[in-house]
Amino acid sequence: MKRCFTAKYDDKILNRWFLALFFALFLAVSPPSAAAQDAPVVHAVLFWSKGCGHCHLVLEKVLPPLQAKYGKQLQLLLLEASEPFASELYQAAVTTFQISEGRRGVPTLVIGDLVLVGSSEIPEKLPGEIERGLAAGGLAYPRIPGLEKALNAQAPHPNATVLPSLEGTPEAGAQSKKVDLQAEAGKAKSLTLAILILGGIVLALVNVLLLWAKKRAAWVFPAAWEGWAVPLLGLLGLGVAGYLAYVEWSSTTAICGPIGDCNAVQNSEFAKLFGVLPLGWVGVFGYLAILGTWQLGRSKSLPFAALARQLAFGLALFGTLFSLYLTSVEIFVLQAVCLWCLSSASLMTLLLLWLLPPVLEPAG
């Protein structure tokens, strides 16, 4: 009896194990549930540029947390704006969504029928739009003419990347390597130029200090040139500072020229005085103050003309020292150079040299 009971008991356990194993195999080979298949997905398109600091801020700081949070429910197509096919799609988006002139630039993110522009608007509004899209059952890619063709292409373009899948083809890796080499070469040239300008600023400051100590204004240019040289240099500096102020105010991408990375400098922590006032605006006020005090100092009828001349020189001296500091930061801290900033530093240094003779006694 005991033996028969044991056999029955063992058969019962064996049958249960077979049922459990069969159920596990059924779950393993059965298709995903309807809920998993129908999980809503939000699709969006981001136009960006390699030389855009605002773009890199969005790509490196804004998107990764959202990608980690939503996973495959968030699909972002990244289009590098310098590529011809991406440029065509951007122009199509401008026409389709009637993007105004003042809002055209990168980074631009299109989600549904909404266009978000800039490194402030995208992080501010994108999370809410993703939530609304998921609650509505998902969002397809925006209706940009030509986008569907790009998505359905058998060989995706190397610079069209869909997040969260960041894997590229061998062709893409080769192109990235080529771009990196070109970027390094441009970076070396820009840093060399910055070092030369930094050396020029140091030499100018040493010359000014020596002449100031000797109270002599030995100068190589005719004194008559001061009447047009100072306003010319001041207006050029005002134009440079004004452009940088506009870039900061409008959150647009700066035109950087053949070398350097103006946007990386503009988006750094050093681009604002005390973390509040953009340096472009500081430059505008500085050049205006120098031009104004210099003009007052030229008036022979004003009793404080000499004081005005000294004030103009003092402002130029402060501006040159500050330019020395900023240029050093670009070279040794940021490892990125802004050609606009270097131009302003050069103009301010030349202004300092021109404004020295009027505040000193004539030579001899």
C-alpha positions as CSV (number, residue, x, y, z in Angstrom):
1,M,0.0,0.0,0.0
2,K,2.7,2.3,0.9
3,R,4.5,1.6,-2.4
4,C,1.3,2.2,-4.5
5,F,0.6,5.4,-2.7
6,T,4.1,6.6,-3.4
7,A,3.8,5.8,-7.0
8,K,0.5,7.7,-7.3
9,Y,2.0,10.7,-5.4
10,D,5.0,10.7,-7.8
11,D,2.7,10.6,-10.8
12,K,0.8,13.5,-9.5
13,I,3.9,15.6,-9.1
14,L,5.2,14.6,-12.5
15,N,1.9,15.6,-14.2
16,R,2.1,19.0,-12.6
17,W,5.6,19.5,-13.8
18,F,4.6,18.6,-17.3
19,L,1.7,21.1,-17.1
20,A,3.9,23.9,-15.8
21,L,6.6,23.2,-18.5
22,F,3.9,23.2,-21.2
23,F,2.5,26.5,-20.0
24,A,6.0,28.0,-19.9
25,L,6.7,26.9,-23.5
26,F,3.3,28.2,-24.6
27,L,4.1,31.6,-23.2
28,A,7.6,31.6,-24.8
29,V,6.4,30.8,-28.3
30,S,3.1,32.7,-28.2
31,P,3.0,36.1,-29.9
32,P,3.1,39.3,-27.8
33,S,-0.1,40.4,-26.2
34,A,-2.3,42.9,-27.9
35,A,-1.4,45.4,-25.2
36,A,2.3,45.1,-26.0
37,Q,1.7,45.2,-29.7
38,D,-0.5,48.3,-29.4
39,A,1.8,50.3,-27.1
40,P,1.6,53.9,-28.4
41,V,4.7,55.4,-30.0
42,V,5.5,59.1,-30.5
43,H,7.6,60.0,-33.6
44,A,9.4,63.3,-34.1
45,V,12.1,64.8,-36.3
46,L,15.0,66.9,-35.1
47,F,17.0,69.1,-37.5
48,W,20.5,69.8,-36.0
49,S,24.0,71.0,-37.1
50,K,27.5,69.8,-36.1
51,G,28.7,73.4,-35.3
52,C,25.6,74.4,-33.3
53,G,26.2,74.5,-29.5
54,H,22.5,74.8,-28.9
55,C,22.0,71.6,-30.9
56,H,24.6,69.7,-28.9
57,L,23.0,70.9,-25.7
58,V,19.7,69.3,-26.8
59,L,21.4,66.1,-28.1
60,E,23.5,65.6,-25.0
61,K,21.4,67.0,-22.1
62,V,17.8,67.0,-23.2
63,L,17.1,63.9,-25.3
64,P,19.0,61.1,-23.4
65,P,16.8,61.4,-20.2
66,L,13.7,61.3,-22.4
67,Q,15.0,58.4,-24.3
68,A,15.8,56.5,-21.1
69,K,12.3,57.3,-19.8
70,Y,10.2,56.3,-22.8
71,G,12.4,53.8,-24.5
72,K,11.0,52.5,-27.8
73,Q,7.8,54.6,-27.3
74,L,9.9,57.6,-28.4
75,Q,11.3,57.5,-31.9
76,L,13.4,60.5,-33.0
77,L,14.8,61.0,-36.4
78,L,17.9,63.1,-36.3
79,L,18.7,65.0,-39.5
80,E,22.0,66.9,-39.8
81,A,21.1,70.1,-41.6
82,S,24.3,70.5,-43.7
83,E,23.4,67.3,-45.6
84,P,21.6,68.1,-48.9
85,F,18.7,65.7,-48.3
86,A,18.2,67.0,-44.8
87,S,18.4,70.6,-46.0
88,E,15.6,69.8,-48.5
89,L,13.5,68.3,-45.8
90,Y,14.0,71.3,-43.6
91,Q,12.9,73.7,-46.4
92,A,9.9,71.5,-46.9
93,A,9.1,71.7,-43.2
94,V,9.5,75.5,-43.3
95,T,6.9,75.6,-46.1
96,T,4.5,73.0,-44.6
97,F,4.4,74.4,-41.1
98,Q,4.9,78.0,-42.2
99,I,7.9,78.6,-39.9
100,S,8.4,82.4,-39.6
101,E,11.7,84.0,-40.6
102,G,12.6,84.8,-37.0
103,R,12.2,81.1,-36.0
104,R,14.2,79.5,-38.7
105,G,17.4,77.8,-37.6
106,V,18.6,74.8,-35.6
107,P,17.9,73.0,-33.5
108,T,14.3,72.6,-34.8
109,L,12.1,69.7,-33.6
110,V,8.9,68.8,-35.3
111,I,6.4,66.7,-33.4
112,G,3.0,66.2,-34.8
113,D,1.9,69.6,-36.1
114,L,4.0,71.5,-33.6
115,V,7.4,73.1,-34.3
116,L,9.8,73.7,-31.4
117,V,12.9,75.8,-32.0
118,G,15.9,76.4,-29.8
119,S,17.6,74.9,-26.7
120,S,15.1,76.6,-24.4
121,E,11.8,75.8,-26.1
122,I,12.5,72.2,-26.9
123,P,13.3,71.0,-23.3
124,E,10.4,73.2,-22.0
125,K,7.7,71.8,-24.2
126,L,8.8,68.5,-25.6
127,P,8.1,66.3,-22.5
128,G,4.5,67.6,-22.3
129,E,4.0,66.9,-26.1
130,I,5.3,63.4,-25.7
131,E,2.8,62.7,-22.8
132,R,0.0,64.1,-24.8
133,G,1.0,62.1,-27.9
134,L,1.1,58.9,-25.9
135,A,-2.2,59.6,-24.2
136,A,-3.8,60.1,-27.7
137,G,-2.5,56.7,-28.8
138,G,0.8,57.8,-30.4
139,L,2.0,60.2,-33.0
140,A,3.2,59.4,-36.5
141,Y,6.2,61.2,-38.0
142,P,5.2,64.8,-39.0
143,R,3.8,65.4,-42.5
144,I,6.9,66.7,-44.1
145,P,6.9,66.2,-47.9
146,G,9.7,63.7,-48.8
147,L,10.1,62.4,-45.3
148,E,8.3,59.2,-45.9
149,K,10.5,58.5,-48.9
150,A,13.6,59.0,-46.7
151,L,12.2,56.7,-44.0
152,N,11.4,53.9,-46.5
153,A,14.8,54.1,-48.2
154,Q,16.5,50.8,-48.2
155,A,19.9,52.3,-47.2
156,P,19.4,55.0,-44.6
157,H,21.6,58.1,-44.9
158,P,24.5,58.0,-42.5
159,N,23.5,61.2,-40.8
160,A,19.8,60.3,-40.5
161,T,19.7,58.4,-37.1
162,V,16.6,57.1,-35.4
163,L,16.8,57.1,-31.6
164,P,17.1,55.1,-29.5
165,S,19.0,53.0,-32.0
166,L,22.3,54.8,-32.4
167,E,24.2,52.1,-34.3
168,G,25.6,53.2,-37.6
169,T,26.7,51.4,-40.7
170,P,30.4,51.0,-41.6
171,E,29.9,53.8,-44.1
172,A,28.6,56.1,-41.3
173,G,31.6,55.2,-39.1
174,A,34.1,56.0,-41.9
175,Q,32.4,59.3,-42.5
176,S,32.3,60.2,-38.8
177,K,36.1,59.5,-38.6
178,K,36.7,61.7,-41.6
179,V,34.7,64.5,-40.1
180,D,36.5,64.2,-36.8
181,L,39.9,64.5,-38.5
182,Q,38.8,67.6,-40.4
183,A,37.4,69.0,-37.1
184,E,40.7,68.4,-35.3
185,A,42.6,70.1,-38.1
186,G,40.3,73.1,-37.9
187,K,40.6,73.1,-34.2
188,A,44.4,73.2,-34.3
189,K,44.3,76.1,-36.8
190,S,41.9,78.1,-34.7
191,L,43.9,77.5,-31.5
192,T,47.1,78.6,-33.3
193,L,45.4,81.8,-34.4
194,A,44.2,82.4,-30.9
195,I,47.6,81.9,-29.4
196,L,49.1,84.4,-31.9
197,I,46.4,87.0,-31.0
198,L,47.0,86.3,-27.3
199,G,50.7,87.0,-27.8
200,G,49.9,90.2,-29.6
201,I,47.6,91.4,-26.7
202,V,50.4,90.7,-24.2
203,L,53.0,92.6,-26.3
204,A,50.6,95.6,-26.6
205,L,49.9,95.7,-22.9
206,V,53.7,95.6,-22.1
207,N,54.3,98.4,-24.6
208,V,51.5,100.5,-23.1
209,L,52.8,100.0,-19.6
210,L,56.4,100.9,-20.6
211,L,55.2,104.1,-22.4
212,W,52.9,105.0,-19.5
213,A,55.8,104.6,-17.1
214,K,58.0,106.9,-19.2
215,K,55.1,109.3,-19.8
216,R,56.0,109.2,-23.5
217,A,53.5,108.6,-26.3
218,A,56.0,107.5,-28.9
219,W,53.8,106.3,-31.8
220,V,54.4,105.1,-35.3
221,F,51.2,106.5,-36.9
222,P,50.6,110.2,-37.6
223,A,48.5,111.9,-34.9
224,A,46.1,113.1,-37.6
225,W,44.9,109.5,-38.2
226,E,43.4,109.3,-34.8
227,G,40.3,111.2,-36.0
228,W,39.2,108.4,-38.3
229,A,41.0,105.4,-36.8
230,V,39.4,105.4,-33.4
231,P,35.8,105.7,-34.7
232,L,36.5,103.1,-37.4
233,L,37.8,100.6,-34.8
234,G,35.1,101.4,-32.4
235,L,32.3,100.9,-35.0
236,L,33.8,97.7,-36.1
237,G,34.0,96.4,-32.6
238,L,30.4,97.6,-32.0
239,G,29.3,95.6,-35.0
240,V,31.0,92.4,-33.8
241,A,29.6,92.8,-30.2
242,G,26.2,93.6,-31.6
243,Y,26.1,90.5,-33.7
244,L,27.1,88.3,-30.7
245,A,24.4,90.1,-28.6
246,Y,21.8,89.3,-31.3
247,V,22.8,85.7,-31.5
248,E,22.4,85.4,-27.7
249,W,19.1,87.3,-27.7
250,S,17.6,85.3,-30.6
251,S,19.1,81.9,-29.6
252,T,20.2,81.4,-33.2
253,T,23.3,79.7,-34.5
254,A,26.2,82.0,-35.0
255,I,28.0,82.1,-38.4
256,C,31.4,80.9,-37.3
257,G,33.5,81.1,-40.4
258,P,36.0,78.5,-41.8
259,I,37.6,77.6,-38.4
260,G,36.7,77.7,-34.8
261,D,33.5,76.9,-32.9
262,C,31.7,80.1,-31.9
263,N,28.6,78.4,-30.7
264,A,30.6,76.2,-28.3
265,V,32.1,79.3,-26.8
266,Q,28.7,81.2,-26.8
267,N,27.0,78.3,-25.0
268,S,29.7,77.9,-22.3
269,E,29.5,79.2,-18.8
270,F,32.0,81.9,-19.6
271,A,29.7,83.6,-22.2
272,K,27.8,85.5,-19.4
273,L,29.2,88.0,-17.0
274,F,28.5,86.8,-13.4
275,G,26.3,84.1,-15.1
276,V,23.7,86.7,-16.0
277,L,24.7,89.4,-18.5
278,P,25.7,88.0,-22.0
279,L,29.2,89.3,-23.0
280,G,27.9,90.4,-26.3
281,W,25.8,93.1,-24.6
282,V,28.8,94.0,-22.3
283,G,30.8,94.6,-25.5
284,V,28.1,96.8,-27.0
285,F,28.0,99.0,-23.9
286,G,31.8,99.0,-23.7
287,Y,32.3,100.2,-27.3
288,L,29.6,102.8,-27.0
289,A,31.2,104.1,-23.8
290,I,34.6,104.3,-25.4
291,L,33.3,106.1,-28.5
292,G,31.3,108.5,-26.4
293,T,34.1,109.5,-23.9
294,W,36.6,109.7,-26.8
295,Q,34.4,112.2,-28.6
296,L,34.0,114.3,-25.5
297,G,37.7,114.2,-24.9
298,R,38.3,115.8,-28.4
299,S,36.3,118.9,-27.4
300,K,38.5,121.8,-26.5
301,S,35.7,123.7,-24.9
302,L,34.8,121.2,-22.2
303,P,36.5,121.6,-18.9
304,F,36.5,117.8,-18.3
305,A,37.9,116.9,-21.7
306,A,41.1,115.6,-20.2
307,L,39.2,113.4,-17.8
308,A,37.1,112.1,-20.7
309,R,40.2,111.1,-22.6
310,Q,41.6,109.3,-19.6
311,L,38.2,107.5,-19.1
312,A,38.2,106.4,-22.7
313,F,41.7,105.0,-22.3
314,G,40.8,103.3,-19.0
315,L,37.8,101.6,-20.6
316,A,39.9,100.4,-23.5
317,L,42.5,99.1,-21.0
318,F,39.9,97.2,-19.0
319,G,38.4,95.8,-22.3
320,T,41.9,94.6,-23.4
321,L,42.6,92.9,-20.1
322,F,39.2,91.3,-20.2
323,S,39.9,90.1,-23.8
324,L,43.2,88.7,-22.6
325,Y,41.3,86.7,-19.9
326,L,38.6,85.5,-22.4
327,T,41.1,84.5,-25.0
328,S,43.1,82.5,-22.4
329,V,39.9,80.7,-21.4
330,E,39.1,79.8,-25.0
331,I,42.6,78.3,-25.5
332,F,43.3,76.6,-22.2
333,V,39.9,75.8,-20.7
334,L,37.3,75.5,-23.5
335,Q,39.7,74.3,-26.2
336,A,37.3,76.1,-28.6
337,V,37.8,79.4,-30.4
338,C,35.3,82.1,-31.4
339,L,36.5,84.1,-34.4
340,W,34.1,86.9,-33.5
341,C,35.6,87.0,-30.0
342,L,39.1,87.1,-31.4
343,S,38.1,89.9,-33.7
344,S,36.7,91.9,-30.8
345,A,39.9,91.3,-28.7
346,S,42.1,92.5,-31.6
347,L,39.9,95.6,-32.2
348,M,39.9,96.5,-28.5
349,T,43.7,96.1,-28.3
350,L,44.2,98.5,-31.3
351,L,41.8,101.0,-29.7
352,L,44.0,100.9,-26.5
353,L,47.1,101.7,-28.5
354,W,45.4,104.5,-30.3
355,L,43.9,106.0,-27.1
356,L,47.2,106.1,-25.3
357,P,48.9,109.2,-26.9
358,P,46.1,111.6,-26.0
359,V,46.4,110.9,-22.3
360,L,50.2,111.3,-22.2
361,E,52.5,114.2,-22.8
362,P,54.0,114.5,-26.3
363,A,57.4,112.9,-26.8
364,G,60.3,115.1,-26.3
